[in-house]
Amino acid sequence: MVTLTITKNQILNLIDQLSLSEQEEILKYLMQKTNLDPDDTPNEIVIEGIKQGLNEAFTGQTIPLSQMWEGIDVE
């Protein structure tokens, strides 16, 4: 693995060399990346949970719907 060390000024200089439309594209990309909700569950975990649920359903590891909320106090 190669590690590249680059300073903030070097990045800004590189961005200055881009066209306005390229700069806008980079800005949109960065805004999307920074608007991620830290409370969101990563996709890998969600997908694994779906796989587990499907496996449990297919192998009969289920409980009746009437029992799903037993012991849960909802106010």
Secondary structure as GFF3:
##gff-version 3
##sequence-region A 1 75
A	DSSP	alpha_helix	8	16	.	.	.	ID=ss1
A	DSSP	alpha_helix	20	34	.	.	.	ID=ss2
A	DSSP	alpha_helix	43	58	.	.	.	ID=ss3
A	DSSP	three_ten_helix	65	67	.	.	.	ID=ss4
###
